[in-house]
Every structure is written in structure tokens, then in C-alpha cells.
């Protein structure tokens, strides 16, 4: 599936680069309601585990963002974790597109909060 929105394609590029740079299980990127982007990778430490989406949403919140416009997560998983969708919904509300792609950046499905 090819994303039509060039801004969403940028999120794929950011998520892919972040995942590749860190060799993490997942890479994610979000665009906030002001158009700013945040890219993140899975954190998997003995004392701290946070999904890539969780890190990206937390970065947006910590930066003073007021909401989300779009989310991309690149993963080997067959679905976006419900906890990640819930975090996007909590911060972005209903109707935020969540694009799930494979590690190469090929988007496989799009859902919405």
C-alpha cells in the first residue's frame, strides 16, 4: 500500500531511519497537530521497556504538543499493539490514522483511532 500523503511518507522515512540506526524491534514516527514530527525506536532495557509509538507520543507530549495528526510504526508484528493505539487515542483523539508497515517501510495497513 502506498501512502498518498507526502507528509505521511516522510513519517515512514523517519521511522525507518530511526529503527535502522538503533537496530530496534520497531521504529515509529508521529506528526503533531502543529506539523512537528517525532521519531523514536523501541526502548528495551532491563529496567525500562517502551514501544516506539509510546516513546514518540511521549516526546510529543513532553514538547507541549496539543494532539496528533498521523502515526507510522514499522514492525515485524502482524498488528499495532492495542496499548499503542490506546496511547494515540488518548492524546490524539478519534480518527488519527495509524499506519503499520514492515521494517523496509512498506505500509501494510492503515487503521484509525
N, C-alpha and C positions, 0 to 999 in steps of 0.2 A: 504494500500500500504506500503510495507516495503522498506526502503531505502537501497540500496546495498552498498553505500559508507560508511565505518565506520566513516569517519570524519563528514559526514552529520548526522549520528546517534548521534554523540557527540553533534552536534548543537541542536538536539531535546532534549537531556538530559539537556543541559544548559538552553534552553528556558523554558522547563517545570519547572525546579527548580526555576528559577527567577520568573516566573509567580506565582508559588505556594507560594514562600516566601513573595511576596508582595501582594498577592490576587488581582492582577491587571486584567484588562479585557483581556489583551494579553501579551504574552511573546514572545520574538524573540531572535535569535542569528545569527550572521554573522561570516563568516571566510574571512579574507582579503587575498590579493594576496601573503602575506608572511606567511600565515598559522596561524596567530594570530586570536583568537576568542574574540568576544564581545557579551555579553548577556545583555538584557535590558527588562524592563517592561513598560507598558503604564504609562505615567505621566498625571494625571487628577486633576489638581489643579484649583482653581478659576481663577488664572491669567496665567496659562500655561497648554496647552494640547498638548502632543506629543505622537504619536503612538510608540509602542515598536520597530517597524522597524526603525522609524525616530530616536529614541534615539540610537539604535545600530549603524546605519550608521553614525550619528554624532560622536559617540565615536571613530569609525574607522578613520574618517576624522581628528578629533582632535588629534589622536595618530600618525598622519603622514603617515597613510596607503596610498597606491597608487591605490588601487582598491579592488574589492570583487570577491570571488570565489563562494560563496554559501550563501543562506539565508533560515532560517526557521522561520515561525511565527505560533504560536499556538493561536487559536482564536475560538470563537463560530460563528463568521461571516461566511457566505457562500462563501466569496471570499476575497482575499487580496485587500485592498484598492488601487485604482489606484494611489493615491498620494504616497503610499509606493513603488509600483512598479516603479513609475517615479523616486523616490529618489535613488533606487537601480540602475536603468538605468543611471541616471546622474553621479553616482560615479563609478559604475562597468562596464558600457558599455552594449553592447548587449550580449545575451547568458548566463547571470548569472541565474542559477536555483533558483527559489523561491518556496520553499516547504510550503504548507499550511496544518496544522494539527489541530486536535481538542485539547482541553485543556489537555486531557490524553496523548497526544503525538502521536496519530495515524495519520500518514500523509494521507491526503485525496486526494491531487492533487499536481502536480508539473507543473509550468509554467516557462517560461524564459523571461528575459527582451529583 
